[in-house]
Amino acid sequence: MSIGGKENPENARVIARNRRASHDFHLEETLVCGVSLLGSEVKALRNSQVSFEEAYARLEDGELWLLNLHIPEYQGSSYMNHEVRRPRKLLVKKKELAKLMTRVDNKGKTLVPLRLMFNARGLVKVEIAVAMGKQAHDKRDAIRKREDQRDIARAMGRRR
């Protein structure tokens, strides 16, 4: 379920995915928004150099910020390179931000980046999700279900 916007993530070139997000969180709703970046950051992203480890989004003073996203320094840039883990502003419309604020106000909810991508026009976009953390037993149940589905598929393949 998407919160809003006309952005179609299927037409985008994915730079990186947050693979741990679906394992660590129950994902509820997603939103695609723009990211305010420096030139050296965009060049590093074109080389697919990014890490989502410990990255999250936060609402502060009516603005949405992406924190702890690791974009390493671009080797070809000058001494005026960017800071590796600086806070990056996310660009969303006011209506979408208001909807997001009401959903995150619930206890235990957080905003998790799912993937970073270039859209059809070459602009950097990030897909974030409203998520709730999973407990250890939830993770074990998900792994068990996945293994059961794999076993069923394997058995059905042998039957043919």
C-alpha positions as CSV (number, residue, x, y, z in Angstrom):
1,M,0.0,0.0,0.0
2,S,1.4,3.4,-1.0
3,I,0.8,6.7,0.8
4,G,0.6,8.8,-2.3
5,G,2.3,10.3,-5.3
6,K,2.6,9.4,-8.9
7,E,6.1,8.0,-8.7
8,N,6.3,4.5,-10.3
9,P,9.3,2.6,-8.7
10,E,9.1,-0.1,-11.4
11,N,10.5,2.3,-14.0
12,A,13.5,3.1,-11.9
13,R,17.1,1.8,-11.9
14,V,17.7,0.5,-8.4
15,I,21.0,1.6,-6.8
16,A,20.7,-0.4,-3.6
17,R,18.1,-2.4,-1.6
18,N,17.8,-2.6,2.2
19,R,17.5,-6.4,2.4
20,R,17.4,-6.5,6.2
21,A,14.2,-4.3,6.3
22,S,11.7,-7.0,5.6
23,H,13.5,-9.4,8.0
24,D,13.7,-6.9,10.9
25,F,10.4,-5.0,10.4
26,H,6.7,-5.5,9.6
27,L,6.4,-3.1,6.6
28,E,3.1,-1.4,6.3
29,E,3.0,1.5,3.9
30,T,5.5,2.9,1.4
31,L,6.3,6.3,0.0
32,V,8.7,7.4,-2.7
33,C,10.4,10.7,-2.2
34,G,13.3,12.8,-3.5
35,V,16.6,13.2,-1.8
36,S,18.6,16.5,-1.5
37,L,22.2,15.5,-2.4
38,L,25.5,17.0,-3.3
39,G,27.2,16.4,-6.6
40,S,29.9,14.1,-5.2
41,E,27.2,12.0,-3.5
42,V,25.3,11.5,-6.8
43,K,28.6,10.5,-8.5
44,A,29.2,7.9,-5.7
45,L,25.7,6.6,-6.1
46,R,26.2,6.2,-9.9
47,N,29.0,3.7,-8.9
48,S,26.4,2.0,-6.6
49,Q,28.4,2.9,-3.5
50,V,25.9,3.1,-0.6
51,S,25.1,1.2,2.6
52,F,21.7,1.1,4.3
53,E,23.1,-0.4,7.6
54,E,21.6,1.6,10.5
55,A,19.8,4.0,8.2
56,Y,16.4,5.4,9.1
57,A,14.2,8.4,8.4
58,R,12.9,10.9,11.0
59,L,10.4,13.7,11.1
60,E,11.9,16.9,12.7
61,D,10.3,20.3,12.7
62,G,7.9,19.5,9.9
63,E,10.6,18.1,7.7
64,L,11.6,14.6,6.8
65,W,15.3,13.6,7.2
66,L,17.3,10.5,6.2
67,L,19.9,9.7,8.8
68,N,22.9,7.4,8.9
69,L,22.8,6.5,5.2
70,H,26.5,5.8,4.3
71,I,27.6,7.2,1.0
72,P,31.4,6.9,0.8
73,E,33.5,9.8,-0.5
74,Y,33.8,9.9,-4.3
75,Q,37.5,9.4,-5.2
76,G,37.4,11.6,-8.3
77,S,36.2,14.7,-6.5
78,S,38.3,17.5,-5.1
79,Y,39.1,18.3,-1.5
80,M,35.6,19.7,-1.1
81,N,34.0,16.2,-0.7
82,H,30.8,15.4,1.2
83,E,30.5,14.1,4.8
84,V,29.9,10.4,4.7
85,R,27.0,10.0,7.1
86,R,25.5,13.5,7.0
87,P,21.7,14.0,7.4
88,R,20.0,14.3,4.0
89,K,16.7,16.1,3.6
90,L,13.9,14.1,1.9
91,L,11.6,16.0,-0.4
92,V,7.9,15.2,0.0
93,K,4.7,17.1,-0.5
94,K,2.9,18.6,2.5
95,K,-0.1,16.4,2.2
96,E,2.0,13.2,2.1
97,L,4.1,14.5,5.0
98,A,0.9,15.0,7.1
99,K,-0.3,11.5,6.3
100,L,3.1,10.1,7.2
101,M,3.1,12.1,10.5
102,T,-0.2,10.6,11.6
103,R,0.9,7.0,10.8
104,V,4.3,7.4,12.6
105,D,2.7,8.9,15.7
106,N,1.6,5.4,16.8
107,K,3.8,3.9,19.4
108,G,6.6,1.6,18.0
109,K,6.4,2.8,14.4
110,T,9.5,4.0,12.5
111,L,10.4,5.0,9.0
112,V,12.8,2.6,7.2
113,P,14.4,3.2,3.8
114,L,13.8,0.2,1.5
115,R,15.7,1.1,-1.6
116,L,17.5,3.9,-3.4
117,M,17.0,4.5,-7.1
118,F,17.3,6.7,-10.1
119,N,14.0,7.5,-11.7
120,A,13.4,7.8,-15.5
121,R,14.6,11.4,-15.4
122,G,17.8,10.5,-13.6
123,L,16.8,11.9,-10.2
124,V,17.7,10.1,-7.0
125,K,14.6,8.8,-5.1
126,V,14.3,6.8,-1.9
127,E,11.4,4.5,-1.0
128,I,10.7,4.6,2.7
129,A,8.2,2.5,4.6
130,V,6.3,2.9,7.8
131,A,7.4,-0.1,9.8
132,M,7.1,-1.8,13.2
133,G,10.0,-3.8,14.6
134,K,9.7,-7.6,14.7
135,Q,10.3,-9.7,17.8
136,A,12.6,-12.7,17.7
137,H,9.7,-15.2,17.6
138,D,8.3,-13.3,14.6
139,K,11.6,-13.7,12.7
140,R,11.7,-17.4,13.5
141,D,8.1,-17.8,12.2
142,A,8.9,-16.0,9.0
143,I,12.0,-18.2,8.4
144,R,10.0,-21.4,9.1
145,K,7.3,-20.4,6.7
146,R,9.8,-19.6,4.0
147,E,11.5,-22.9,4.5
148,D,8.2,-24.7,4.4
149,Q,7.3,-23.0,1.1
150,R,10.7,-23.9,-0.4
151,D,10.2,-27.6,0.7
152,I,6.7,-27.6,-0.9
153,A,8.0,-26.2,-4.1
154,R,10.8,-28.7,-4.2
155,A,8.4,-31.6,-3.6
156,M,6.1,-30.3,-6.3
157,G,9.0,-30.1,-8.7
158,R,9.9,-33.7,-8.2
159,R,6.3,-34.9,-8.8
160,R,6.3,-33.7,-12.4
